[in-house]
Amino acid sequence: MVEKKLICVICPVGCEIKASFEGEDLKEIEGFRCAQGEEYAREEFTSPSRILTATVQVNNSRVAQLPVRSNQPLPREKLEEAMLELARVSLEIPIKEGQVIIKDILGTGSDMVASRNLEK
């Protein structure tokens, strides 16, 4: 049996959570003090995901880059590939905050959206 550990970031307590695996199968989780901690650990150990924040190039603007973010978490193993996809993006102004920059990036169901307005 393999054991993995993590520190829960759901609340300031910072519980040290341990999980036991047999192969790929999660067998036991211990060390959490609340249901949210257990849910966080289960997801983090089995299918970790993250909100992606980045910047993309903007043409014909006094601002060279636009901050963007995913509207929902992406699988952690897709983050590097998503960053490469964003590096190929070049936008024209005007851009509105919340505007979809890339819909369903890499088939994850997450859209990359603008995090600010850019006017002419």
RABEL-V954339 format. One line per field, one symbol per residue. ss: DSSP state (2 for helix, 1 for strand, 0 for the rest). phi: phi as a letter, one per 30 degrees, with the letter a starting at -180 (. if undefined). psi: psi as a letter, one per 20 degrees, with the letter a starting at -180 (. if undefined). A space follows every 50 residues. Layout:
ss = ???
phi = ???
psi = ???
This chain:
ss = 01111110000000011111110011111100002222222222220011 00111111100000111111000112222222222220011100100001 11002220000111000100
phi = .ccbbacdcdbddiedccbcbcicddcabbjdcbdddddededddcadbb dccabbdbchbdcdbcdbaddadceedcdddddddddddbccddbcejdd cbdhehidicccbdcadbcd
psi = pppqqrppjhriglqopqqpqocipphqpqiqirhhggggggghhhmqqq pppaqqqpqlqiphqpprqqirqqphiigghhhhghhipoqqqqpqpipp goplpkkiipqpqpjrqor.
